[in-house]
Amino acid sequence: MSDPDLYAGREQTLIKHFILQEYLERFAIIVGSHWNSITYVDCFSGPWNVRSDDLSDSSFSIALQQLRKARETLKASNKSLKIRCLFLESDPHAFTRLQQFTDSIRGEEVRPLQKRLEDSIPDILDFIQQGGQRAFPFLFIDPTGWTGIALETIAPLLKIKPGEVLINFMTGHISRFLESPQTETQESFRRLFLSPEFRDRLQGLARRDREDATVAFYCEQMKKVGLYQHVCPSIVLHPEKDRTHFHLIYATRNPKGVEVFKTTEKKSVPVMEEARGEAQKRKREQRTGQGELYVAKETHDPSYVNGLRQRYNDLAKTRVLEILKRKKTVPYDDLWSETMALSLTWESDLKSWLREWRKEGTLEFQRMKTNQRVPKLGIGNVVAWKESG
């Protein structure tokens, strides 16, 4: 990861870049084992608020670096990987810096495009098609507001097959305007969700429940539009306050991608908490004018993120239990998918619940292989509920 000092005051970007970095290299190695090329599209490239002279703390630079690393790893296995990148940016000043960066690139096909995303859909589709049938597309959509991720606008991009997408859903910003009476704002939300039903879904909900319902509805709509098998949100907290800054929403049609993304999410939590600890320590020192003796990670209170993790674990556990009691016999893969659909829930949590219920004698594992002790993804294992009534 880049020097953490580059992210002082914007620790949420550090976590976004950490997740992008960790996911992309592993993703590219997996994809490069089956595909000849990766087409990477950054729909809001910037650069914005970067502090390094070489733009190493920009999303497009991080992405290119990780794709290159994956290519070198694959080369050791006698596999070649072509890297194709399309970087969009509409702001003239930012685009000038972006173009200076792309002009320096050698060895990859990198194309900058000075257009708004809503005007660039045909260009993106053409660029992806030019990669050929053996190119796998990955789209990163990271706007500063919510109009850039309106499902009405990006629907053609979500329908690309094969393909994956990572979206920055500006939860904190969106939540502040959901109740706006302005017709223009409400119409922008209709375009965002591709439905006016979001108002009904949020009716009467308190703050945390409303936030969760907002993210869940966007994920559901995104899943429908793109015909994705899996859509997973990952929460990124405000550096200085106990509230959500945004969610990174990942969509794929392959469970392997979910495994990599959720592993990345799990690794990001301690990084996020350490960064939040540093940000809150810095704020206290600025307020009091006195330096603190202890390092931030020794004084930071993790109770907020721990409470969120408990909340989503309880929700996922309840959903899994309801499915088991209703259907009685359920493929392990289905329970896994249900668990992965919430932030801060992981396969280790699911296996812990199943072990607990098995120990209580209320379920059993079926279609297990010889000497297999716990269910695994993708091999046909089944979980059967035994409780009567």
N, C-alpha and C positions, 0 to 999 in steps of 0.2 A: 504494500500500500504506500501511497505517496506520504511525504512528511506530514504528520498530523498538524504541525504548525500552520500548514497551508489552509487548514480548515477551521482555525480558531474563529469563533463567531458564526460559523455555518456548519456545525457538527452534523446536522441532518444530511448535508451533502456528502460528508465523509461516509455515512452509513449507506447512502444510495450508491456511491461509487464502490464501496466495499462489496455490496451485494452484486452489482454489475460485474465487477472484476472477478470475484470468486466464481460466479455462475458461468461467465462467458468462456473462460479457459476450459473448464470441464465439459461444458456444452460443445465447444468446438472440437474437442478430442473425440467425443462420442459421435458427433455428426460426421466428422472427417473420416471416421472409420467406415462409413457407409455411403458418403456423398463426396463428390469431387470438389465442390465449391461451397462457400458460405457467402450469402449476400446479406450484409449488415446495413440497416437503414436507421439513421438517427434523425428523427423528424423535427427536433428542436435543438440543433447542435450548439448554438451560441458561438463563441464562448461567453459565459457570464460569470462575473465575480472571480475569475481565476487569478491566482497570485504568482504562479510560476512563469518564468520567461518563456519556457518551452511548451507551455500549455499542458503540462503533464497532469495537472489536476482538473482537466476537462473530461467530460464523458467520452467524447469521440477519440481523444488520445488514449485514454484507458482502454477503451474497446479495441482499438487497433493493436495496442501492445499485447493484450491478452490473446487475440486471434493469432498474432505472430508467434507467441509462445506455444500455443497449441500446434501450430504448423510445424515448429521445430520438434516438438514431441512426436508428432506423427511421422516426421521425416526419419526419425530413428527406427521406425517400424516399416520403413520403405513405402510409406504412403504420402502422397502429395496432396496439398490442399490449396486451392486458389481462394484468395480473399478479395471480395468485391465490397466496396462501401459507397453509400450515397449519404451525404451529409447536407441536410436542409437548414437554412437560416434565412429569415426575411429581413432582419435588421441590417442596414447597410454597413454600419461600423463593425458589428460583430462578424458579418460575412467577410469583410476585408481581412480580418485576423484569421478566420477560418480558411480562407483561400490561400493565405500565406503558408498556413500549415499544410494544406493538401498539395500545394505546389512543390513542397519539399519531399513528398513521399515517393519512394522508389520501390518497385517490387510488388506493388499491389495496385489494383484498379480502384482508385478513389476519386469520386466525382462530387464536387460541391455544387449546390443549387440554391440560388437566391430567390426563394419563393415562399409564400405561406403554405402551410400544410394543406389547407382546404383547396388551394389552387394547384396542388402538386400530385394529387392522387393518380392521374394518368401517367405522369412522369415516373412515379414510384413503381407502378404496375409494369410499365415498359422496361424499366431498369431491371426489375426482378425477372421478367420474361427473357431478357437478353442473356441472363446467366445460364439459360438452358435447363433441361430437365434434371440435370444432376447437381443443381445448385439448391441449397437449403436457405430460405430467408428467415432472418430474425429482425424484428422491428422494435425500436426503443422510442417510446412516445413520452416526452418529458416536458410538458408546457409549464408556464408560470401560473396559469389559471385553470379553468375547466372547459373553456370553449374548444381548446385544442384536442380534447379527448371525447368530444361529442360523438356518440355512437352513430348518429345520423351522418356525420362526416366521414368517420374512419371505417364504416361498415365494409367497404370494398377491400380494405387492407386486412381486416379480420378474417375475411373469407378466403384468403390466400392459402392454398394447400399444395405441398406441406408448408408449415410455417409456425413460428412462435412469436409472441409479442410480450413486451414488458411495458406497463403503463404506470406513470406517476399520477395517482389519483389524489388531488390536493384536498384531503379530507377536512383539515382545519378550516381552510378557506371556503370550501363548499358549505360546510355546516353553518357558517355565519350568515349565509345568504338564503338558506333554504326557505325561510319563512318570509322572505321579502314579498311585499304586495305588488311590486312593480311588474307590469305585464311583460316587459322585455326580459327581465330576469327569469320569470317563470317559464317563458318560452325557451330561454337558453337551457333550462333544466329539462324541459321536454325533449330538446334535441340531445342533451347529454345522455338521458336514460332511454331515449327512443320510445318514450311512453309517458303519459300524464299520470300513470298509476302510482308514481312515487309518493304523491301527496297522501294517498290512502294508506300506503305502507307505513308512513311515518306518523300518522295521526295518533295523538295521545301518548307518544313515547317520550320518555325522559332522555336526557342528554346522551348517556352512553348507549342506551338501547337504540336511540335514533341514529347515532353514528354507525353502529353496527348494521342496522337495517339499511342505511344509505349505501354502505359499501357492498352489502350482500345483494341488494337489488341491482346495482351496477354490474356486479359479477355475474348474476343470473342472466341479465340482458346481453352481456358480452358473450356468455356461453352460447346463448341461442343464436345470436347473429353470426358468430364464427363457427358454430357447430363444433365447439371444443369439448373434449372429454373432461378436461380439468381446468379450473380457474382458481388460483390461489392468491389471497391477499397477504401481504406481510406488512406489519405496522412499523412505522418509524416515528419515534416520539420527539416532541419539542425538546431542544437541548436544555433549556432553563426552567421549563414548566412541566408539570405532570399532566400533559394532554397530548393528543395525537397531532403530529405535524402533517403527515401524509401516509398513504398506503402505496406500496409497490404491488401492482396486480399483474400476476404472471398467468399466461394462458398457453396451453399446449394440448396436443392430441396424443401425447405419449407419456405413459406413467414414469418412464425413465427420467424425463425432464423434471417431473414433480419431485422425484427422489433427490435430484441434484439441487433444485431450488430450495427445498425444505432443509436440506443439509446446510446450504448456504445461510438460510434464515437462522438456523440454530447457532451457527458460528458467529453471526452478526450481533446477537443479543449482548454478550459480554463486551464486544467492541463498542456498541451503542451506549451501554451503561457506563463504561469507562469515560467515553467522550462526554456524556451528560454530566458525569461527576466533575470533570475538568471545567466544563462550561459553568456549572453552578458554583464551583469554588472561585472561579475568576469573577463571577458576578458579586459574590460575597466580599471578596477582597476589594473590588471597586467601590462597593457601598461603604465599607468600613475604613478603607484606606490602610488596612493592615494585612500583611501576608500571613498565610496559615502554615503552620509547621508540618502538618501531615499531608501526604499525597492524597489526591482526590479519591482514588479507588478505596482507600481505607476509611474514608468518612462518608462516602456516598451511600444514601439509603436506597436499596433496590426494591423497597416494598411496593412501589407503584407498578413496576413492570412484573413483579412476581404476582401481584393481584390480578393483573390482566391475564397472565398466563394461566392462573387458576380459573379465572372466569371462562376462558375459551376452552380449557380442558374440561370443565364441568359441562359446558354446552355440548362439546363433541361427545363426551361420554354418555350424556343423556340421549343424544341422537342415535348413537350406536346401539344403546340398550333398547330404545324404542323399536329400531329396525329388527333387532334380534327377536324381541318378544312378538312382534307383529308377523314376521315372515318365518320364524322358527329356524329355517335353514338358509344361510346367506353365504355367498362366496366371500372369502377373505378380502379379495380385491375391492369389493363394494364397500366394505367397512373401512378399508384403508382410504378409499377415495373420499368418503364422508369425513373422515378425520382430517385429511390434508386440506380440506376446504376452508379451514379456519386458521387465523393467525396464531402463531406460537403453539401449535399442536403438531406433534411429530409421531412417527411410527413407533418409537419407543413408548409413547404414552398409550397407544392402542394396545400394544402387546402387554403392557402392564395391566390394563383393565381386563383383558382376556385371561391372563394368568390368574387374576383375582377371582373372576367368576368361575373359572375352571376349578380352582381350589375349593370354592364353595359348592361345587358339584352341579352348577346350573347350566353348564355348557360343555361341549366336547368338540374336538377337532376331527374332521373327517377328510378322507382322500389325502392323507399324509403319506409321504414316502418312508421307506424303511429307515429307522433311526432318526427320523425328523421329529424334533421336540416342539418347535413353535411354527406357526403358519408363516409362509413366505409369499411374496407378491409374484404373480404371474405363473404359478405352477398348478393352479386348479384347487388349492386348499379351500375347505369349506368349514364354516363355524355353525354348529347346531345348538339351539337353545333347548334345554331339557326341562326347565321349570314348568310344572303343570299349572293349568288355569290361566 
